[in-house]
Amino acid sequence: MIYDINLAIDYDYKAASDRARTLVRLLPSDRAGEQRMLRSALKISPRPDERREERDFFGNWTTTAVWHGPIDALHLTLNLRVERLAPGR
């Protein structure tokens, strides 16, 4: 079975930060014989000055975003397609 997942997260802060760093863990992991991610798109606004995507110790995708200047809001939009596999497939 194929799932299309759309998620939007908005943060609005009372005061702008001096600078910011966030670690995002939103992408599902591929699990042999259970599920696999077919495509994904993570949009971050405002656009970070630095962005790094990597796998953690457990094989999960993480995204680190860094802003060198002040931000007073953060908007994340995730669109992905995941295939859930039948048992024994």
Secondary structure, 3 states (H helix, E strand, C coil): CEEEEEEEEEEECCCCCCCEEEEECCCCCCECCCEEEEEEEEEEECCCCEEEEEECCCCCEEEEEEECCCCCEEEEEEEEEEEECCCCC
